[in-house]
Amino acid sequence: MREKIWDLINSDSSRENMTIKGWVRTKRDSKGFSFLELNDGSCLKNIQVVIDDDIPTYSALSDIGTGAALSITGDLVESPGKGQKWELKAREVVLIGLADADYPLQKKRHSDEFLRSIAHLRPRTNKYGAMARIRSETSFAVHKFFRDRGFSYIHTPIITGSDCEGAGEMFQVTALDLDNAPKKEGHLDPEQDFFGRRAALTVSGQLSAESLACALGDVYTFGPTFRAENSNTPRHAAEFWMIEPEMAFVDLKEDMDIAEEFSKEIISDVRRNCPEDLELFTRFVDKNLTDRLDCILDNEFARVSYTEALGILEKSKAKFEYPTDYGVDLQTEHERYLSEVHFKRPVFVYDYPREIKPFYMRINDDGKTVAAMDLLVPGVGELIGGSQREERLDVLKMRMKETGLFEEDYWWYMDLRRFGSVPHSGFGLGFERLLMLITGISNIRDVISFPRTPKSLEF
């Protein structure tokens, strides 16, 4: 039975006749014996394997280099070397898979740009192996947070006919043969397509989640979303994962309370369960990472209205590239100034002008703003966006007309306001952006295994 290297490294005692399987990180030959460093992905650390030349399969080592896959059986014994408690004294070495001499991960350090070109191999490096484990732990923490609070995990459609954000940046889905597709007035005829209408990949599961929240109370989605935004910035990807809770009988203040509690608990969980992996990012990626995460965990998040935030920005002596006029959305430079310079902690900005927010956000009593909120955090900018949803049918109809939407496309959404409508709220959190915050990685392409960006569809 294969043992995980993580279990052996953390063993309380020596053990006999253990079998491990993994990939060679380094190999050193000496007279009469060889040293191997083996890693199986279960943890950041390698285990040292000592192989004497009198074992029957020693001659096979001549073909083994960095990247080769091995099965090694031996005894776990105390190591005389520094920095390691245990090593494996090999009895048998079996070659599972050779690595060619041009294996591209021979060196210890490679640029992120180079590693993105071999995304299928980069998880074998320390940095990207740690990233994958942190992503796994963070996913588990997300589910645990909501399960512990009685939320139901729901699955919303990936193929949709609704543009939740109204930006029009959606990937179209078709079953038509584009080389010989039926056309109407010079364009593809959606009535002849699979669904009989235009279909696209979802940008958000929110609208569907509202339907289930109005039946189950508290729900959340956690799944892939897509945006056809032709952007090559370090913060944007065409395919990304979203966490979207939706809660009945919850107003904007409670929405912000839950978003703050969520952010703190997820970070605490990862720090508790991935200390070695996080330490790697603190040492080699962002030396301020620990202080920034402490800032999030140790402080109550500030709360300020959009109008108040604009006043702070206008009174500051900072020189911004983008204007700070009323009715203009905040840019990353504004968000980071508020969280990093002015408040020096995370801050919720709420009550945005209705003109710059989607149709589904609840209009406040002033008639000018909507009950929306964004959570801004140091080092990242916007982390969470949410709102109280418009539960009044007449106001929702007015907003849809105002934003150029057709009621017939959202008949079911309006039904929720006709049959037992209740105040409800929710928020969306880009999972990759959360991982960027936790690890200090500055490019979204490096927190997702196979990033989908403009002109990039490999692996």
C-alpha positions as CSV (number, residue, x, y, z in Angstrom):
1,M,0.0,0.0,0.0
2,R,1.3,3.4,-0.9
3,E,2.1,5.8,1.9
4,K,1.8,9.6,1.5
5,I,5.1,11.4,2.0
6,W,3.2,13.9,4.2
7,D,2.3,11.1,6.6
8,L,5.9,9.9,6.8
9,I,7.4,13.3,7.3
10,N,5.0,13.9,10.2
11,S,5.4,10.4,11.7
12,D,5.9,10.1,15.5
13,S,8.1,7.0,15.2
14,S,10.3,5.0,12.8
15,R,8.5,2.5,10.6
16,E,9.4,-0.5,8.6
17,N,8.6,-1.7,5.1
18,M,7.0,1.5,3.8
19,T,6.2,2.1,0.1
20,I,6.2,5.5,-1.4
21,K,5.6,6.6,-5.0
22,G,6.5,10.0,-6.5
23,W,8.7,12.0,-8.7
24,V,12.4,12.7,-8.4
25,R,13.3,16.2,-7.5
26,T,17.0,15.8,-7.2
27,K,19.5,12.9,-7.3
28,R,23.1,12.8,-5.9
29,D,25.4,9.9,-6.4
30,S,28.3,9.1,-4.0
31,K,30.6,6.1,-3.7
32,G,28.6,3.2,-2.5
33,F,25.2,4.9,-2.3
34,S,22.9,7.6,-3.8
35,F,20.5,10.2,-2.4
36,L,17.2,11.0,-3.9
37,E,14.7,13.7,-3.0
38,L,11.2,12.4,-3.8
39,N,7.9,14.4,-3.8
40,D,4.4,13.0,-4.3
41,G,2.4,16.2,-4.2
42,S,0.9,15.6,-0.7
43,C,3.0,18.4,0.8
44,L,5.6,21.0,0.1
45,K,8.5,19.0,1.5
46,N,10.4,16.2,-0.2
47,I,11.6,13.1,1.6
48,Q,15.2,12.1,1.3
49,V,15.8,8.5,0.2
50,V,19.1,6.8,0.8
51,I,19.9,3.9,-1.6
52,D,22.9,1.7,-0.9
53,D,24.6,0.1,-3.9
54,D,24.0,-3.5,-2.6
55,I,20.2,-3.5,-3.2
56,P,19.2,-5.6,-6.2
57,T,17.7,-2.8,-8.3
58,Y,20.5,-0.3,-7.7
59,S,21.7,-0.5,-11.3
60,A,18.4,1.0,-12.5
61,L,19.4,4.3,-10.9
62,S,21.7,5.0,-13.8
63,D,18.6,5.8,-16.0
64,I,16.9,7.9,-13.4
65,G,17.0,11.7,-13.5
66,T,14.9,14.6,-12.3
67,G,11.2,14.1,-13.1
68,A,11.3,10.3,-13.2
69,A,8.5,8.5,-11.4
70,L,9.5,5.8,-8.8
71,S,8.2,3.3,-6.4
72,I,10.4,2.9,-3.4
73,T,10.1,0.5,-0.5
74,G,12.1,0.8,2.6
75,D,12.3,1.7,6.3
76,L,11.6,5.1,7.8
77,V,14.6,6.0,10.0
78,E,15.9,9.0,11.8
79,S,18.0,11.3,9.6
80,P,21.4,12.6,10.6
81,G,21.0,15.4,8.1
82,K,19.9,18.9,9.2
83,G,16.4,20.2,8.5
84,Q,14.7,16.8,8.4
85,K,13.6,14.4,11.1
86,W,13.2,11.3,8.9
87,E,14.6,9.7,5.8
88,L,13.8,6.5,3.9
89,K,16.4,3.7,3.8
90,A,15.5,2.0,0.5
91,R,15.3,-1.8,0.1
92,E,13.8,-1.7,-3.4
93,V,13.6,0.9,-6.1
94,V,11.2,0.4,-9.1
95,L,11.2,2.7,-12.1
96,I,7.6,3.6,-13.0
97,G,8.2,6.2,-15.7
98,L,11.4,7.7,-17.2
99,A,11.8,11.4,-17.7
100,D,13.5,12.4,-20.9
101,A,16.7,14.4,-20.7
102,D,15.0,17.5,-21.9
103,Y,12.6,17.6,-18.9
104,P,12.0,21.3,-18.6
105,L,12.0,21.6,-14.8
106,Q,15.7,20.7,-14.3
107,K,16.5,24.1,-12.7
108,K,15.2,25.2,-9.3
109,R,13.9,28.6,-10.4
110,H,11.9,29.5,-13.5
111,S,10.0,32.6,-14.4
112,D,6.2,32.7,-14.1
113,E,6.0,33.5,-17.9
114,F,8.0,30.4,-18.8
115,L,5.9,28.2,-16.4
116,R,2.6,29.5,-18.0
117,S,3.9,28.0,-21.3
118,I,4.0,24.5,-19.6
119,A,0.9,24.7,-17.4
120,H,0.6,20.9,-17.6
121,L,3.9,20.5,-15.8
122,R,4.1,23.6,-13.5
123,P,2.2,21.9,-10.6
124,R,5.3,19.9,-10.0
125,T,7.2,23.0,-8.9
126,N,7.1,24.1,-5.3
127,K,5.2,27.3,-6.0
128,Y,2.4,25.8,-8.1
129,G,2.1,22.6,-6.1
130,A,1.6,24.8,-3.0
131,M,-0.9,26.9,-5.0
132,A,-2.9,23.8,-6.0
133,R,-3.1,22.6,-2.4
134,I,-4.2,26.0,-1.1
135,R,-6.8,26.1,-3.8
136,S,-8.1,22.7,-2.6
137,E,-8.2,23.7,1.0
138,T,-9.8,27.0,0.3
139,S,-12.6,25.2,-1.7
140,F,-13.2,22.9,1.2
141,A,-13.3,25.9,3.6
142,V,-15.9,27.6,1.5
143,H,-18.2,24.6,1.6
144,K,-17.7,24.2,5.3
145,F,-18.5,27.8,6.1
146,F,-21.9,27.6,4.4
147,R,-22.7,24.1,5.6
148,D,-22.0,25.0,9.2
149,R,-24.6,27.9,8.8
150,G,-27.4,25.8,7.3
151,F,-27.0,26.9,3.7
152,S,-28.0,24.6,0.9
153,Y,-25.4,24.0,-1.9
154,I,-27.1,24.5,-5.3
155,H,-26.1,24.1,-8.9
156,T,-27.2,26.8,-11.3
157,P,-27.2,26.5,-15.2
158,I,-24.0,27.1,-17.1
159,I,-25.9,27.6,-20.3
160,T,-28.3,30.5,-20.0
161,G,-30.5,32.9,-21.9
162,S,-30.1,35.7,-19.3
163,D,-27.3,38.3,-19.0
164,C,-27.2,38.9,-15.3
165,E,-24.7,41.7,-15.4
166,G,-26.1,43.4,-18.5
167,A,-22.6,44.0,-20.0
168,G,-23.2,41.8,-23.0
169,E,-19.8,40.2,-22.7
170,M,-21.0,36.6,-22.9
171,F,-19.8,33.6,-24.9
172,Q,-22.4,32.5,-27.3
173,V,-23.4,28.8,-27.4
174,T,-24.7,27.2,-30.6
175,A,-25.2,23.7,-32.1
176,L,-25.4,25.1,-35.6
177,D,-22.8,24.3,-38.2
178,L,-21.3,27.8,-38.6
179,D,-20.1,27.0,-42.1
180,N,-23.6,26.2,-43.2
181,A,-25.9,27.8,-40.7
182,P,-29.4,29.0,-41.4
183,K,-29.7,32.8,-41.5
184,K,-32.4,35.4,-41.0
185,E,-31.9,38.9,-42.3
186,G,-28.2,38.2,-42.8
187,H,-27.6,36.8,-39.3
188,L,-27.7,33.4,-37.7
189,D,-31.2,32.5,-37.0
190,P,-31.5,31.6,-33.3
191,E,-34.9,30.0,-33.8
192,Q,-33.2,27.3,-35.8
193,D,-30.7,26.6,-33.0
194,F,-30.8,23.9,-30.3
195,F,-32.8,26.0,-27.8
196,G,-34.8,28.0,-30.3
197,R,-33.3,31.2,-29.0
198,R,-29.9,32.8,-28.2
199,A,-27.9,31.0,-25.6
200,A,-24.7,31.8,-23.8
201,L,-22.3,30.7,-21.1
202,T,-23.3,32.2,-17.7
203,V,-21.5,35.2,-16.2
204,S,-23.3,34.5,-12.8
205,G,-25.6,32.1,-11.1
206,Q,-27.3,34.8,-9.1
207,L,-30.6,35.1,-10.8
208,S,-31.2,31.3,-10.6
209,A,-29.9,31.3,-7.0
210,E,-32.6,33.9,-6.1
211,S,-35.3,31.4,-7.2
212,L,-33.9,28.8,-4.8
213,A,-33.3,31.2,-2.0
214,C,-37.0,32.1,-2.2
215,A,-37.8,28.5,-1.5
216,L,-34.9,27.2,0.7
217,G,-34.0,30.4,2.6
218,D,-30.2,30.4,2.4
219,V,-28.3,28.9,-0.6
220,Y,-25.0,29.3,-2.4
221,T,-23.4,28.4,-5.7
222,F,-19.8,27.7,-6.3
223,G,-19.0,27.0,-9.9
224,P,-17.5,28.2,-13.2
225,T,-18.5,31.4,-14.8
226,F,-17.5,32.9,-18.1
227,R,-16.9,36.4,-19.5
228,A,-16.0,37.2,-23.1
229,E,-14.1,40.4,-22.1
230,N,-11.1,40.9,-24.4
231,S,-8.8,41.9,-21.5
232,N,-5.2,40.8,-20.9
233,T,-4.8,42.4,-17.5
234,P,-3.4,40.4,-14.5
235,R,-6.9,40.5,-12.9
236,H,-9.1,39.1,-15.7
237,A,-9.7,35.6,-17.1
238,A,-12.4,34.3,-19.5
239,E,-13.2,31.4,-17.3
240,F,-13.2,31.7,-13.5
241,W,-15.0,30.4,-10.5
242,M,-17.6,32.3,-8.4
243,I,-18.9,31.9,-4.9
244,E,-22.4,33.3,-4.7
245,P,-24.6,33.1,-1.6
246,E,-28.2,34.2,-1.8
247,M,-30.2,34.8,1.4
248,A,-33.9,35.4,1.9
249,F,-35.1,37.9,4.6
250,V,-31.6,39.5,4.6
251,D,-31.0,43.2,4.1
252,L,-27.8,45.0,2.9
253,K,-26.3,45.4,6.4
254,E,-26.7,41.7,7.2
255,D,-25.2,41.0,3.7
256,M,-22.1,42.9,4.6
257,D,-21.9,41.2,8.0
258,I,-21.9,37.8,6.4
259,A,-19.4,38.8,3.8
260,E,-17.0,40.0,6.5
261,E,-17.5,36.8,8.5
262,F,-16.9,34.7,5.4
263,S,-13.7,36.5,4.4
264,K,-12.2,36.2,7.9
265,E,-13.1,32.5,8.4
266,I,-11.8,31.4,5.0
267,I,-8.4,33.1,5.6
268,S,-8.2,31.7,9.1
269,D,-8.9,28.1,7.8
270,V,-6.2,28.3,5.2
271,R,-3.6,29.7,7.6
272,R,-4.5,26.9,10.1
273,N,-4.3,24.1,7.6
274,C,-1.7,25.2,5.0
275,P,1.0,26.9,7.1
276,E,4.0,25.5,5.1
277,D,2.5,26.3,1.8
278,L,1.6,29.8,2.8
279,E,5.1,30.3,4.2
280,L,6.5,29.7,0.7
281,F,4.5,32.6,-0.6
282,T,5.5,34.8,2.3
283,R,9.2,34.1,1.6
284,F,9.3,34.2,-2.2
285,V,6.2,36.0,-3.5
286,D,5.0,38.7,-1.1
287,K,7.0,39.5,2.1
288,N,4.1,41.7,3.3
289,L,1.6,38.8,3.0
290,T,1.4,37.9,6.7
291,D,0.9,41.6,7.8
292,R,-1.9,42.0,5.2
293,L,-3.7,38.9,6.3
294,D,-3.3,39.9,9.9
295,C,-4.9,43.3,9.0
296,I,-7.9,41.5,7.6
297,L,-8.3,39.2,10.6
298,D,-7.6,41.6,13.4
299,N,-9.7,44.6,12.3
300,E,-13.4,45.3,12.0
301,F,-14.1,46.2,8.4
302,A,-14.8,49.9,7.8
303,R,-18.1,51.0,6.1
304,V,-18.5,54.1,4.0
305,S,-21.1,55.2,1.4
306,Y,-20.1,55.8,-2.2
307,T,-20.7,59.5,-1.7
308,E,-18.4,59.6,1.4
309,A,-15.8,57.6,-0.4
310,L,-15.7,60.1,-3.3
311,G,-15.3,62.9,-0.7
312,I,-12.3,61.1,0.8
313,L,-10.7,60.6,-2.7
314,E,-11.3,64.2,-3.7
315,K,-9.8,65.6,-0.5
316,S,-6.7,63.4,-0.8
317,K,-3.5,64.7,-2.3
318,A,-3.2,61.5,-4.4
319,K,-2.9,61.9,-8.2
320,F,-5.3,59.4,-9.9
321,E,-5.3,58.4,-13.5
322,Y,-9.1,58.2,-13.6
323,P,-11.6,60.8,-12.5
324,T,-13.6,60.6,-9.2
325,D,-16.8,62.4,-10.4
326,Y,-20.1,61.3,-9.0
327,G,-21.7,58.7,-11.1
328,V,-18.4,57.2,-12.2
329,D,-17.5,53.7,-10.9
330,L,-14.5,53.4,-8.7
331,Q,-11.3,52.1,-10.3
332,T,-8.7,49.8,-8.8
333,E,-6.5,52.8,-7.9
334,H,-9.4,54.3,-6.0
335,E,-10.2,51.1,-4.3
336,R,-6.7,50.5,-3.2
337,Y,-6.2,54.0,-1.9
338,L,-9.3,53.7,0.3
339,S,-8.3,50.3,1.7
340,E,-4.5,50.7,1.9
341,V,-3.9,54.4,2.5
342,H,-7.0,56.0,4.1
343,F,-8.6,53.2,6.2
344,K,-5.6,50.9,6.2
345,R,-8.0,47.9,6.5
346,P,-10.8,46.3,4.5
347,V,-13.7,48.7,3.7
348,F,-17.2,48.2,2.4
349,V,-18.4,50.9,0.0
350,Y,-22.2,50.9,-0.3
351,D,-25.1,52.8,-1.8
352,Y,-23.9,53.3,-5.3
353,P,-25.6,55.5,-7.9
354,R,-28.3,53.5,-9.6
355,E,-27.0,54.4,-13.1
356,I,-23.8,52.4,-12.7
357,K,-25.3,49.2,-11.2
358,P,-27.4,46.4,-12.7
359,F,-31.2,46.4,-12.8
360,Y,-31.8,43.9,-10.0
361,M,-30.3,46.0,-7.1
362,R,-32.8,47.6,-4.8
363,I,-33.4,51.3,-5.2
364,N,-33.0,53.2,-1.9
365,D,-35.5,55.7,-0.5
366,D,-33.5,58.6,-2.0
367,G,-34.3,57.3,-5.5
368,K,-30.8,58.0,-6.6
369,T,-28.8,55.1,-5.2
370,V,-29.1,51.4,-4.9
371,A,-28.5,49.1,-1.9
372,A,-25.2,47.8,-3.3
373,M,-21.9,47.1,-1.7
374,D,-18.3,46.3,-2.6
375,L,-15.7,45.0,-0.2
376,L,-12.3,46.5,-0.9
377,V,-9.2,44.9,0.6
378,P,-5.5,46.0,0.8
379,G,-3.4,44.6,-2.0
380,V,-6.3,43.5,-4.2
381,G,-9.0,46.1,-4.4
382,E,-12.5,44.8,-4.9
383,L,-12.9,41.3,-3.5
384,I,-16.7,41.0,-3.1
385,G,-19.6,42.7,-4.8
386,G,-23.2,42.3,-3.6
387,S,-26.5,44.0,-3.0
388,Q,-30.0,43.8,-1.6
389,R,-32.2,42.6,-4.5
390,E,-35.2,44.6,-5.7
391,E,-38.2,42.7,-4.4
392,R,-40.9,45.2,-5.5
393,L,-42.4,44.2,-8.8
394,D,-43.4,47.7,-10.0
395,V,-39.9,49.0,-9.2
396,L,-38.2,46.0,-10.9
397,K,-40.3,46.6,-14.1
398,M,-39.3,50.2,-14.1
399,R,-35.6,49.4,-13.7
400,M,-35.8,46.8,-16.5
401,K,-37.3,49.4,-18.9
402,E,-34.7,51.9,-17.7
403,T,-31.9,49.5,-18.6
404,G,-33.3,48.3,-21.9
405,L,-34.3,44.8,-20.8
406,F,-37.4,43.0,-22.1
407,E,-39.9,41.7,-19.5
408,E,-40.7,38.6,-21.6
409,D,-37.1,37.5,-21.2
410,Y,-37.4,37.6,-17.4
411,W,-41.0,36.5,-16.8
412,W,-39.9,33.9,-14.3
413,Y,-37.7,36.4,-12.4
414,M,-40.7,38.7,-12.1
415,D,-42.9,35.8,-10.9
416,L,-40.7,35.7,-7.8
417,R,-41.9,39.2,-7.0
418,R,-45.6,38.2,-7.7
419,F,-45.7,35.1,-5.5
420,G,-44.6,35.7,-1.9
421,S,-41.9,38.3,-2.5
422,V,-39.5,38.9,0.3
423,P,-36.4,41.1,0.9
424,H,-33.3,39.1,0.0
425,S,-29.6,39.8,-0.6
426,G,-26.5,38.1,-1.8
427,F,-23.0,38.7,-3.0
428,G,-20.5,37.4,-5.5
429,L,-16.8,36.6,-4.8
430,G,-14.4,35.7,-7.5
431,F,-12.6,32.6,-6.2
432,E,-9.4,33.3,-8.1
433,R,-9.3,36.9,-6.6
434,L,-9.7,35.4,-3.1
435,L,-6.7,33.1,-3.8
436,M,-4.7,36.1,-5.0
437,L,-5.4,37.8,-1.7
438,I,-4.5,34.7,0.3
439,T,-1.2,34.0,-1.5
440,G,0.0,37.4,-2.6
441,I,0.1,36.2,-6.2
442,S,-0.5,39.2,-8.5
443,N,-1.6,37.5,-11.7
444,I,-4.8,35.6,-12.0
445,R,-3.1,33.2,-14.5
446,D,-1.1,31.8,-11.6
447,V,-3.9,30.8,-9.3
448,I,-5.8,28.7,-11.7
449,S,-4.3,25.6,-13.2
450,F,-5.2,26.1,-16.9
451,P,-6.1,29.8,-17.4
452,R,-8.4,30.8,-20.2
453,T,-7.5,34.2,-21.5
454,P,-7.7,35.9,-25.0
455,K,-5.7,33.9,-27.6
456,S,-5.0,31.2,-25.0
457,L,-6.7,27.8,-25.1
458,E,-4.0,25.2,-24.6
459,F,-3.8,22.3,-22.3
